[in-house]
Amino acid sequence: MSIPPPPAAVQGGFEAWASRAAAALPHALRRIPFTIGVVAVSLVFGLLTRRIWEPTWQAPWFPDVAYGVPALQGGKIWTLLTGWVFALTPGQYVSGLILFALLVGACELRLGSRRTAISAIAGEVGGVLVATLLVWALSSTTWVWARDLAGARDVGFTTGMLTVVAVTSATLRSPWRLRVRAALWFYVTAAFLFEGTLSDVAHAVGVVAGLLVGQWRYGVEPGFGPRTRRETRMIAFGGLILIGLTQVIVLLFPGRGPFGATSGAAGPITDVLVELALIALVANALRNGKRWAWWATVVLGVLNIVEAVLALVLIVGGKLPQGAPIALAGGLLWLGQLALIVLNRGAFRVPFRRRVPGGVGALDAGGEGLTRAKAILTTVGGSTMSWMTTWPQMRYLFTADGRGYIGYERHAGVALALADPVVPHDTIADAVSEFTTMAERGGLIPCLFSVTDVAADAARAAGWRTVQIAEDTLIDLPGLAFKGKTWQDVRSALNKAKRESIEFRVVTLAEQPFAILAQVRAISEAWVGDKGLPEMGFTLGGVEEALDPAVRVGIAIDPTGSIHGVTSWLPVYAPGGVVRGWTLDVMRRRTDGFRSVMEFMIASACLEFREQGAEFVSLSGAPLARGDVSEAELDRTDRLLERLGGALEPFYGFRSLHAFKAKFQPRYEPVHLAFRDEADLPRIGVALTRAYLPDATPWQLIAATRSGGHEQL
């Protein structure tokens, strides 16, 4: 029977997003009165004084509203307040208001209006005042930068804005907490070293104070440093990239920092681009925890620090070497980078060829690993998908206590674990932790795919994110009887098969005669040929997997010996080796055979397994398919997976298959994807594509996209 494609989805995309945003906007605006008030006051002053289209620094009253050392020397304390509502240029005015509305508005939603207002006002007044007093004190020395800055005046509310962001960062959970703080720290450091304006000094003061106060008052996690190997690697990666980008910044936007003018100090554009490319190569390897990249970074850092020290010695000796400002500023950045990777050197021990002794990848599929995995599975039991971890391409991480394992495939730098950890029930959280640790040691991204609520809860407790990607469809066998109107289609299939003398058998496929095996293979090859794509793998088995002696195969055969359909059933073990249920895997039918063969075979299998004492059968979960879920109920990651399932529907009919299984009145249990943060999702998406379609070529994917088609049952 052909399962028709699902009806066209309700139009979504931008229109749906815009509708949701418009509905949520009034409520959000009511929660950010401080942000709206500051923006409104700044706009009013800008319009009344014409500063939105004319530079403020050209106004004759500019010295009376701008803050700085001259203002304090003249007793104009009020400038600490009047400078808020202006900007030096019209461009800064508009961009500053937009940035303030976005950043402070988002922070106010999280921090609350009172806390946001206090943080912003205290940060602005305190940051500007401390910066001004510091410059005033340093101007009495021979430091040219400080003496020049003592005559500068400035306006703007950016110090308060950055202080609010710094305070709010303490309320974030890893990994975004450290990412926001790293971005803030790099911005204020680079701006101070290479630009060095009065605002840059105030920004540094405000951010440092905001980080300290925010952590003290609102911190949800202890400390300021990275908490995991992954965080360390990501911060080291970002720091190295940003150090490389400083060359581009200096080249395009030269300034005059504390160590002198940077104009003309950068090399030719070609040299800068080559250097940036080399740094990007090392940084990417550093992100994967490679040992060679750690050594390369240490060497680069030491060389740059030595260059900075030599420049400082020459300056003290009365000479100013070419490029000294960049060398000194860059040396400080490299010093911070070196401190990070040296103090956390344990995060960078992945050898040149990715492997983890005794952990992920230690025992691959087949041989000792497979034998040991099957023995554990039959001893401790598993979920409805656990038998799939015994298939080819699987690798195994055996737990430290030797009582369990996690089966996974490795693609695109991702350790893609399949199904729940096969461990004693009370050790699932420990298994997830071991898997994470071993993956990180191997420079891999850990991911749990198609796990139940129990494993998803353990992952969430460890700080992971989870999304539902499918629904497992379960039929409870005790007392099952196909009675009532809801079972009409199933009863019709059983009666029709009886009239046409089609028999159902449960067999061990490997023991069947050649005539049966040949027909099963022919039916399967015809099904694959209709797709335009190779047969899928990972959670979708084929004939080879059905040949395992532990797997039961259902066939529908007529009096002439012709097979009309094939199903395979995977064992679901309870602790102690008892098979408590069966999971449907292969579903193939002959295109010119009995049309209701699938309904007939599944119903017959349920009756057969019920007589054998099984508790349930699982019709399995169609990947990226689930029941009716409105677009409004999905978050951003859910919607991404929902659209991905819709894109694959014409080729493999996941959602049509899900709808077909609903005929058997199953109960549903959610199936989840667990990952550590959204930054991993692009790599996980590539890994899943390779896992499901390991043999697909780019041309096959393109051709299938153009041709379409749908699942034939």
Salt bridges, closest charged atoms under 4 A:
GLU54 OE2 - ARG50 NH2 3.27
GLU54 OE1 - ARG51 NH2 3.00
ASP64 OD1 - LYS76 NZ 2.91
ASP148 OD2 - ARG256 NE 3.83
GLU221 OE1 - ARG177 NH1 3.69
GLU221 OE1 - ARG227 NH1 3.24
ASP364 OD1 - ARG395 NH1 2.86
ASP401 OD2 - ARG403 NE 3.35
GLU409 OE1 - HIS411 NE2 2.68
GLU440 OE1 - ARG229 NH1 3.95
GLU440 OE2 - ARG676 NH1 2.57
ASP453 OD1 - HIS672 NE2 2.63
ASP457 OD1 - ARG460 NH2 2.31
GLU471 OE1 - HIS658 NE2 3.16
ASP476 OD2 - ARG667 NE 2.87
GLU503 OE2 - ARG505 NE 3.46
GLU535 OE2 - ARG588 NH2 2.66
GLU544 OE2 - ARG521 NH1 2.79
ASP548 OD2 - LYS374 NZ 3.05
ASP558 OD2 - HIS564 NE2 2.89
ASP592 OD1 - ARG590 NE 2.83
GLU599 OE2 - LYS663 NZ 2.73
GLU611 OE2 - ARG610 NH2 3.06
GLU631 OE2 - ARG643 NH2 3.36
ASP635 OD2 - ARG465 NH2 2.77
GLU642 OE1 - ARG626 NE 3.20
GLU669 OE2 - ARG667 NH1 2.75
ASP677 OD2 - ARG179 NH2 3.15
ASP677 OD2 - ARG230 NH2 3.03
GLU678 OE2 - ARG465 NH1 2.70
ASP680 OD1 - ARG230 NH2 2.62
ASP680 OD2 - ARG676 NE 3.93
GLU711 OE2 - LYS531 NZ 3.74
